[in-house]
Structure formats: C-alpha cells, structure tokens
Amino acid sequence: MTDPTPYLFWITARAGGIAALVLSGLAVSLGLSMNSSLVKRVGKANLRIAHEALALASIAAIVIHAGSLLGDHYLHSSVLDVTVPLVSSYQTLWTTLGILGGWGLILLGFSYYARKRIGSDRWRTLHRFTALAWLSGLIHALGEGTDSGQLWFWAMLAVVALPALWLLAARTFGRQAKRARMRPSRLISGA
C-alpha cells in the first residue's frame, strides 16, 4: 500500500473539488426547479431547506478544495494563487475560471442571508448569476481537473450536470419564448 501522506493535500483538494461539483450541481438543479410542479408535490419550504443545505455544503467543499491546494507540495500555491484571478501561473485560464466560479458561488450563496436587506426582487435578479458561477466552476473542472479524462468522472458529471444544464436551458429559453410571445400583444393593446 502506498503512503498517502505526501499526496494528502492533493487528494483532499481533488475530493473537495469533486464534492463541490456534485453538491453545486445538485443545488443548481434544485434551485432551478423551485418553480416547477415538483414544488407542489414536495412543498416549497422543504425544497428551500434542501437547496440551502446543498448550497452551504458546496461552499464548504469549495473552501476545502482551495484550502487544500495551499499544502500541496507540487503546486506550492500561495493564498493569492487560489483566491485572486489571474495570479496563479499554473494553467492561468482554468484556474481563474475556478476562482471566479468559487467566489461567485460563495458570495451568491451567502447573499441569501442578506435577502431582506437587498430586497427580494434585487436579490432574485442577483441570484440568477449563480448559474453562471456554477458554469465557470464546471468549465474549470473540465479544463484543469486531474480526473477530467476519466470515464467515472464523465459519468458522475453527467448525473449531476446534465439535469442542471437542461433546467437552465429550459428556464432561459422558456423566458425568452414567453417574452417574445408577450411583445406582440403588448404592442397591439398599446396601439
């Protein structure tokens, strides 16, 4: 058996990244389905609690992922390397996308607790950027992830990312189609 000690931080960073992908994919899927028929069957309060728990677990996994990289002996990352976009010299584009996605998910996740102060409408508009932050993290994992070439990784990603991507596309294109259908009627009624 191989001694994992020299690789403990790298293994932990990988595990944190994979956990962040799974948890955030589930949180995004659940968040996007909050206005669906699923809400009527399960109850909005129950889904909101699950969504919040998944979001907080995602944030914890992101912190573990980034924090563990600080102890990795191969990368020799600094705090700035894992927290500030464009600072790391290691795969700068993919690392930057991961940092932006991580900060986006953290800040937008915690914004829920400032919802009353921000205002519900403003918060809802702001919260829509969560999907963009999640996509940034997803692209980071595909571009830089150690396991991105593995079949198990693609299978796991398909299970958690495809539903979220489908729901995101349905919501985005559904809104656009609804707006397009509404425009002519407004123009006619306003004439």
N, C-alpha and C positions, 0 to 999 in steps of 0.2 A: 504494500500500500504506500502511496506517495504522500509525503508530508505536505499538508496544505498550507502550512504557516507562511512560507514565502509568497504564496498566492492568495492569502486570506482576504486582503483588501480588494484585489481584482475580482475574486469570486463573489465577494459581498457586493461590489459595485455592479457586477452583471446581474446578480439576483435582484438587487434594488431596481435596476433598470427594467428587467423583465416584469417584476411586480408592478412597477409604475405603469408600464404599457397595459398590462391586464386590467389593473384597477381603474386606470383612467379611461380605458376603452369601455368598461362596464358603466362607469359613471356618466360618460358622454351618452352612451346608448340610453341609459335610464333617464337622463335629463331631457334628451330629445323626444322620449316617448311620454313625457309628463302630460301632454295634451291629447293623448290618444285614448282609444277605448280601454286600454289596459288600466288607466286611471280609474275608470268607472267600476271595473271589477275588483281591483285591489284596494283602491282608496288613495287619494292624493297624499294624505298625511303619512301613510305607510311608505309610499314611494319616495316622498321627500326625505324621510328619515334614512332610507337606504341610500339615496343619492348623496346625502350629506356624509354618511359614513364612508361611502366609496371615495368621495372627493377628499376627505381628510386622510384616508389610508393612502390615496395616491400621493398626496403631499408628503406624507411620512416616507414613502418609498422613494420619491424624488430626492429628498434630503439625504436619505441613506445612500442612494446612488452617487450623488455628487460628493458627499462627505467621505465615502469610502475611497474615492479616487485620490483624495489627499494623502492617503497612506500607501498608495500603490508605488512600488519600487521601480517599475518600468517607466511610468509616465512622469513621475516627480512633479505632479501638479501643485500649483500654489492655489490659495483661496481665490485669487483673481482669475486664474485659469479656468476654474469651474463655476465662477459666478458672473463674470463680465464677458459679454460677447466680443469676439474678435481679438481677445488677448492671447488665448492658447495657440501655440504654434503647431499643436497636434491636430491634424485634419480640421483646420480652422472653420470651414464652411459647416461641416456636420456638427462640430462642437458648438458653434454659435447657434445653430438651429435648436440644438438640445437645450442650451442655456435659455434662449428666448422662450421656448416651449415650457421649460420648467418654471421660469419666473411667471410666465403667463398663467399657468395652471395654479400656481401658489397664490398669486395676487387675486386672480378672479375667483378662486375657491374661497379665500378668506373674505372677499368682498360681500359675501352673503351676510356676514355678521355686521356689515355697515349698511345694509339694505335700507333700513328706516332713515338713516342719516342721508343717504344718497337719494332716496326716493325710489319707489318701486319701478316706475317707468324707465328712469335713467339706469337703474341697476339692471333691469331686464335687457336693455339695449347693450350695456357694457358686457353682460354675461354671455351674449351671443358670440363674443370673441373667444370664448373658451374652446369652441370647436377649432378655431384657427391655431390656438396654442397647442391643442392636442395633435393636430395635423403636423405641426412643427416638430413635436416630440416623436411622432411616428416616422417622419422622414429622417430624423436624426438616427433613430434605431435602425432603419433600413440602410442608411449610408455608412454608419460608423459601428454599428453593433457587432460585437465579436461573433455572435451566433446568427447573424442575418443570412448566412449561406446555408444554414441547416434546415432540413425538412421539418423537424419538430417545431422550429421557430416559426416557419411559414404556416404550419397547421395551427399553432397557438394564435398567431396573428389573425388568421382567417376567422377563427372562432370569435375573437373579441373585436376586431377592427371592421370586418365586413358589415356586421349589423349596424355599427355606429356610422359607417360611411353611407350605407343605404338610407338610414334615418336622416342623416344630414342632407343627402341629395333630395330625398322626398320633401323635407321641410323647405329647403332652399328653392327648389323648382316648383313646389306647390305654392309657395308665397308669390313667386314671380308670375305663375299662371293665374293666380287669384287677382293679383294687381292688374294684369293685362285684361282679364275679363271685366274688371270693375271700371276701367278707364272709359270705354265707350259709353257705358250707361251714365256715367257722371257728365260726360260731355253732352249727351243728349238731354239729360234732365236740366243741365245748366243753361242750355240754349234757349 
